Amino acid sequence: MTVKPKVLVTGASGLIGQLVINRLGDRYDFSGLSRRPLDGIPYTQASVTDAVAVRAACTGMDMVLHLAAETQDYDDWDKVVDTTMGGTLNVFRAAQEAGVKRVVFASAGSTMLGYQFDPASVYAQLADNKLQRMPDDAHMVLHTDPARPADFYSVGKLFGEHTGRLFADRYGMSVLVIRVGAVLPDDRPTIARELPGYLSHRDLVSIIDKTLSAPESLRYDIFHAVSDNARRWRDIDHSRKLLGWEPLDSSDAFDPETLG
């Protein structure tokens, strides 16, 4: 019988954590760390800001899926520094000390949303519903292009990306970064600006599965995760080539005229 890898999910009670646990439980032996109680899996009820609790939760794990972050106050520096940055450092340190083989870090597509700040740019026009598809001759933003964070939260996520790079280089840990697109509670956009970066629930779960199961030789990399939207302006070919990930959904199924 195949032994399932043991995976700690931080922020396990959130939307993404619950989607992953419910849909991939047949492939991985999940444990959770969350400020709220969990059903169905072993869990530690604590914040990632609690270094002692994080260290205990990482013990015996093969991998960590790090989802926890400050998601209520995106522009509150104190909360971002405390949870999104400080908590992430706690997770990387605890994972390294526990001999965890891989950390999959959920970064955010908003680390690149500053490209929309220029109202004349093609990216702003796509977000503002002035264009219905990405022009063939426009530059698709790559994971190697300079980051342009949209808020304090995104700066915190970039801190996590760079911390992961350091831990991969210094300690030989595999760190795979997913720049998660717009994952919505009802699995559908609510405003037209979400159409370019929409990421469906099943496409999200699929790319997380691909990163958790990727070869151990994949030491560090960054992957854009956006469904196959006609308005998409962030490149996903790298995710396709390196991970074999193929999104199945698209925001093209939603009529922008019915959105806010």
N, C-alpha and C positions, 0 to 999 in steps of 0.2 A: 504494500500500500504506500502511495506517495505521501510523504510528510509535507503538509502545507507550511509555507514560510510564516513565521510569526511577525506580525506587523502591528506596531503601535500607531494609532491614529490620534493626533492631537486635534483639539477642536472637534471631537467626534460627534457631539450632539448637534452640530450645525447642519445646514442643508447639504453641503458637499459630503461631509463625514457620513451622514445617514444614507445618502445615495450610494456611496462606496461600500459601506458595511452591508447594506441590504442586498446589493447586486453582485458583490464579489466575494461573499462569505463562503462560497463553495471552492474558491481558489486560494484563499489566505486565512490564516488563523489570526483574527483581529482581536486586539485589546484597545481600550480607549483611554484617553485622558481628556477630561472636560470639566468645566465648572458646574455643569448640570448632570444629574443622574442619567444613566444609560440602561437600556434593556437589551438583553440577549447576548452580551459579551462581557468579559471581565473588564473592569474599568477602575481608574483612579479619579476621584472627584477632587480636582485641584486646577489651579490656573498654571499656565506655562511660566508665570512669573515666580512660581515656587520651585526653586532650583532643586531642593531636596526631593520633592514629589516627582519632578521630572526625571531625576536620576534613578529613583526607584522604579518608575514606570518603564524606563528604557532597558532595565536589566533583563537579559535573556531574549531580547528581541533580535530578529534578523534584519529588519528594516523599520524605518519610521516614515510615515506619511505626515508631514507637518503642515497642518491647515490652520492652526490657531493664529488669530491676529485680532487687533482692535478694529472692529467693523462698524461700530456705531457712530464714532466721532472721527471721521476721516481727517479733519483738520485740527485736531487737538494734539499738539506736539507732545504733551506730557504722557498721554495715553499711548500714542504711537511709540514713543521711546520706551515706555515701560513694558508694553505687551508685544507689539509687533517687532521691535528691535531686541529688547532685553530678553523677552521670552524665547525668541528665535536663537539667540546666543546660548541660552540655557539648554535648548534642545540639541544644538550641535555639540556642545561640550559633553552633555550626558551621553549622547549617542557614541561619541568618540571614546569616552571612558568605558562604555559598556561593550565595545567591540562591534557595534552595529555596522553591517556591511554597506548599507545604502540609506541615504536620506532623500526622499522625494519631497521637494520644497514647492509648495503652492505659492508662486508669486502671482502677479496680476497683470492683465493686459493694460491696466491704467498706468503702468510704468512707461508706456509709449503714447498715451493719449495726448500728451503735449503737442504732438504733431497736428492735432486738430485746432490748436489755439489760433493759428493764422487763418482768418476767415476766407482768404483767397485761395487757400490750399485745396487740393483735391480731397484731402482727408476731411476737412471741414464741410465741404460741399456734399460729401457722402453722408456725413452725420446729420446735416441740415435738410436732408431729403431733396437736395437740388440735383443730385445725380442718382440714378437708380442702379448703376453698376460701376465697378472700378474700371477706368479706361485702360485699354491694352498697353498704351504707351506711358502710363504713369508708373512711378517707382513703388513697388511693393516693399513695404518696410520689413527688413530682415531682422533676425534675432541679433545680428552682429552690428546693426546700426546703433548710433548713440541713443541711450535711453532719454526720454523726455517725460518725466513724471507729471501727473496731473494734480497731485495733492500730497499732503504730508504722509498719508497712508502708503502711497506709491514709493516715496523716499524710503520708508521703513521696509518695504518689500525689496527694494534695491540693496539695502543693507544686508538683507538675508541672502540675496544672490551672491554678493561679494564675500560674505562670510562663508557660504558654501564653497566658493572657489578656493578660499584659503584652506579650509578643512580638507578638501580634495587633494590639494597640492601638498600640504604639510603632513597629513596623516594617512593619505592613501584611501580615504573613504570615497565611495561613489556617491556623487551628489548630482541629481537630475532636477532641473528647474522647469516647472510648467508655468508659463504666463497665461493664467486662466482668463478666458474671455468672459462675456456677460452671461452668467448662469442665473436664471430667474426662478423664483419659487414655483410658478405655475408652468415652467418650461416653455414660455412664450414671451416675446418682447411686449412691453407695455407702452413704450414710446419709440418714435422713429429713430432716435439717436442710438438705440440699442441694436438696430438691424445689422450694422457692419461687424460688430464684435460678438454677436450672439453665439453662444455655445450651448448646444442642447444637452440635456441630462445624459443621454446615452453616449454622445460623443465625449463628454467629460469623463464618464466612467471608463470609456474605452482607452483614452490616452493615459489615465492613471494606471490602468491595468498594464498598458504597454511599458510604462516607465518602471513599474514594480517588477516586471518580468524581463526587462532588458538584460543583455549579457553583463556580467560583472565587470568586463573589460571596459565598459563605457564609464569613464571616470568622472567627467563633468561635462554638462551641456545644458543649453537653454532651448526650450521648445515653445513656440507659440501654439496656443490651443484655441482655435476659432472654428466654428462649423463652416461648411463650404458655401458661404454666402456670396452672392454676386457683388455686394457692396464691401466685401472684406478687403482691407488694405494691409493687413499684417500677413506676412508670408507663412505658409504652413508646409511648403515643400520639404523643408529641413526635417520637420516632424514626420512626414511621410517616409523620407529616405532613411533616416536613422532608426526610427522606431517601427516602421511598417504600419503607421497609424493612418487610417482612412476614415475621415468623417462621413457620416451617413445622412446627416440632416443639413438644413439650410433655412435661413431666415426668409428666403424667397417665397416660402409658403405663406407668409403673413402679409396682409395688405396694409401698407403704411398709412393709407387714408383712414383706417379704423383705429390708428394708434394716436396717442397724445403728441 
